[in-house]
Amino acid sequence: MINIQVLRIPAEIPNEVWHWLLALVSAERRQQAARFVHQADAYRSVLGEALARVTLGKWTGSRPGDLVFIRNTYGKPSLISHPDLPFNVSHSGDWVAVISGGEAPLGVDVEKISPIDMTIAERFFTPLESQNLAAESAEQQLETFYQLWTLKESYIKAIGMGLSMPLNSFSMLRGMDGHWYCPEAPTYQFLSQRLDEGHMLAATGSVAMELPTQPDVITIEELYSFILCM
C-alpha cells in the first residue's frame, strides 16, 4: 500500500510543540532552521522531516528520532536501516507532503501556484508539451503549467536523479481519460491534483501498485500526538 500524507503549515507553532519538533529532527536540520531569515521557511523544513520521521517510524516500527537518513549522489534521501523502503518528501508554500510504502521508487512534489511568464515553458518543457500548453485558454494555462511542472518534478525525484535529468527530456501528456502518462516511462503512473486554491500536488509511483486517489491530511496537533505516542 502507498500512502500520501500532507500537512498544512500553521501560521504559528506553539513554543512547546516547536521545541519537540526540533528535538525530533537531525542536528543538520536544526542548524538549517536556525539560519532561515523567515520563520515560515524554518517551519517548512522542520515539518517536512518531522512528518517523514513519524510516517517512516510507523512503517519500520522504529522510534522516529532514531531514524538516520542518507542521500544519494543526486540528493534523494533513504533510510540507513531500511534502504529499500521507498519514500519522498516535498514542501512549498503552506504545505508539506510525504509519500511512502510499497517496494518501487516514489516521488512527490508540491508547488505554490503563482503567476508566471509562460515563455519559461519553452526552456523546461518538450515541444509537444509547450504546444499543448499554448493551445489552451489563458485561464487554463496556469493550472496546466503547474500540473506539468509538479508531475515532472515528482518523476525525477522518484527515479532519484533530481534536476540532473533535464525536464525537457521526457513528456507528461494527458490521455483521453484525463489521466496523465509519460511515453518515456511506461512503467510509472501519475497523480495530479490541487491541494487548495493556491497549491498543486503531484505524485509518481510504479504501475505495480495503485497510487491513492486522495492524500491523507494530517494536522499539526495529530503530528504532535503521534510524536508523543511513539
C-alpha positions in Angstrom: 0.0 0.0 0.0 1.2 3.5 -0.8 0.3 6.5 1.4 0.4 10.2 0.7 0.2 12.4 3.7 0.0 16.2 3.6 0.2 18.7 6.4 -0.8 22.4 6.2 1.8 24.6 7.8 0.3 26.7 10.5 1.0 30.4 10.7 2.4 29.9 14.2 3.5 26.8 16.1 3.4 27.0 19.9 6.8 27.1 21.5 6.4 23.8 23.3 5.5 22.0 20.1 8.3 23.7 18.2 10.9 22.5 20.7 9.5 19.0 20.5 9.8 19.1 16.7 13.4 20.5 16.8 14.4 17.7 19.2 13.0 15.1 16.8 14.8 16.2 13.6 18.5 15.9 12.8 21.1 18.3 14.1 21.7 19.3 10.5 18.1 20.2 10.1 18.1 22.2 13.4 21.1 24.2 12.2 19.5 24.8 8.8 16.3 26.0 10.5 18.2 28.4 12.7 19.8 30.1 9.6 16.5 30.9 7.9 15.5 34.6 8.0 11.8 33.8 7.7 10.2 31.6 10.3 7.9 30.1 7.7 10.9 28.6 5.9 12.1 27.0 9.1 8.6 25.6 9.7 8.5 24.0 6.2 12.0 22.5 6.6 11.4 21.0 10.0 7.8 19.9 9.5 8.9 18.1 6.3 11.4 16.0 8.2 9.2 15.5 11.2 6.3 14.2 9.1 8.7 11.9 7.3 10.1 10.5 10.5 6.7 9.9 12.0 5.4 8.2 8.8 8.5 6.1 8.4 8.6 5.2 12.1 5.1 3.6 11.6 6.3 1.6 8.6 9.5 0.4 10.3 8.4 0.1 13.9 11.3 2.4 14.9 11.2 5.5 17.1 11.1 8.5 14.7 14.0 10.1 16.4 16.2 7.0 15.9 15.9 7.0 12.1 19.0 8.1 10.2 18.9 9.4 6.6 21.5 9.3 3.9 21.3 10.8 0.4 22.4 9.5 -3.0 24.6 11.5 -5.4 21.6 13.4 -6.6 20.3 14.2 -3.1 17.5 11.7 -2.9 17.1 10.5 0.8 16.8 6.9 2.1 17.0 5.2 5.4 20.2 3.6 6.5 18.2 0.9 8.5 15.7 0.3 5.7 17.3 1.3 2.4 14.6 -0.4 0.3 11.6 1.4 1.9 10.5 4.0 -0.7 9.6 7.5 0.4 9.9 11.0 -0.8 9.3 14.5 0.8 8.3 17.9 -0.6 7.3 21.2 0.8 6.2 24.6 -0.7 4.1 27.4 0.4 1.6 26.3 3.0 2.1 22.5 2.7 4.4 19.6 3.3 3.9 16.2 1.7 5.3 12.7 2.2 4.7 9.7 0.0 5.8 6.2 1.3 5.1 2.5 1.0 5.4 -0.3 -1.5 8.6 -1.6 -2.9 9.2 0.6 -6.0 10.6 4.2 -6.3 8.2 7.0 -5.3 8.2 10.8 -5.9 6.1 13.6 -4.7 6.1 17.4 -5.4 4.1 20.3 -4.0 4.3 23.8 -5.5 2.8 27.1 -4.6 0.9 28.5 -7.6 2.0 32.0 -8.6 1.6 34.0 -11.8 4.4 33.1 -14.2 5.8 34.1 -17.6 4.7 31.2 -19.8 7.7 31.6 -22.1 9.6 29.6 -19.4 7.8 26.5 -20.7 10.0 26.7 -23.9 13.1 26.2 -21.7 11.8 23.4 -19.5 9.1 21.6 -21.4 9.2 19.4 -24.5 8.0 20.9 -27.8 4.8 18.7 -27.6 4.1 19.9 -24.0 4.7 23.5 -25.0 2.4 23.1 -28.0 -0.4 21.6 -25.9 0.0 24.3 -23.3 -0.2 27.1 -25.8 -3.3 25.6 -27.3 -5.2 26.0 -24.0 -7.2 29.0 -22.9 -5.4 31.7 -21.0 -7.5 30.8 -17.9 -6.4 27.2 -18.1 -2.7 27.7 -18.9 -1.5 28.5 -15.3 -3.3 25.3 -14.0 -1.7 23.1 -16.7 1.7 24.7 -16.3 1.8 23.7 -12.6 0.4 20.3 -13.3 3.2 19.7 -15.8 5.9 21.1 -13.5 4.9 19.1 -10.5 4.4 15.9 -12.4 7.9 16.3 -13.9 9.5 17.1 -10.5 7.8 14.1 -8.9 9.1 11.8 -11.7 12.7 12.9 -11.5 12.5 12.6 -7.7 11.1 9.1 -8.0 14.0 7.9 -10.2 16.4 9.6 -7.9 18.2 11.8 -10.4 16.9 15.2 -9.5 17.5 18.1 -11.9 20.5 16.3 -13.3 17.8 14.8 -15.7 16.6 17.7 -17.9 12.9 18.4 -17.6 12.6 18.6 -21.4 13.9 15.1 -21.9 10.5 13.5 -21.3 6.9 14.5 -21.8 3.9 14.4 -19.5 0.7 14.0 -21.5 -3.0 13.8 -20.6 -4.9 10.9 -22.0 -8.5 10.9 -23.3 -9.5 9.6 -19.9 -8.0 12.6 -18.2 -5.1 10.7 -16.6 -1.5 11.7 -17.0 1.1 9.5 -18.5 4.7 9.6 -19.7 5.6 7.9 -23.0 9.2 7.6 -21.9 8.2 6.0 -18.6 5.5 3.4 -19.3 6.1 1.5 -16.0 5.1 4.6 -13.9 1.8 6.1 -13.1 1.0 9.6 -12.0 -1.4 11.6 -9.8 -2.1 15.4 -10.2 -4.5 17.4 -8.1 -5.0 20.7 -6.3 -4.3 20.7 -2.6 -6.2 24.0 -2.3 -6.7 27.1 -4.5 -3.0 28.1 -4.2 -1.1 24.8 -4.3 -0.6 21.8 -6.7 0.3 18.3 -5.7 1.8 15.6 -8.0 3.0 12.0 -7.2 4.8 9.3 -9.2 4.8 5.6 -8.5 5.1 2.2 -10.2 2.2 0.8 -12.1 2.6 -2.3 -10.0 0.9 -0.5 -7.0 -2.0 1.9 -7.2 -1.5 5.4 -6.1 -4.1 6.8 -3.6 -6.8 9.0 -5.2 -6.6 11.4 -2.3 -3.9 12.3 0.3 -4.4 11.9 4.0 -4.5 15.3 5.7 -2.6 15.4 9.0 -2.9 18.3 11.4 -0.1 19.7 13.5 -2.0 18.5 16.6 -2.1 15.0 15.2 1.6 15.1 14.3 2.4 16.2 17.8 0.2 13.4 19.3 2.0 10.8 17.1 5.4 12.0 18.3 4.4 11.8 22.0 3.0 8.3 21.5 6.0 6.8 19.7 
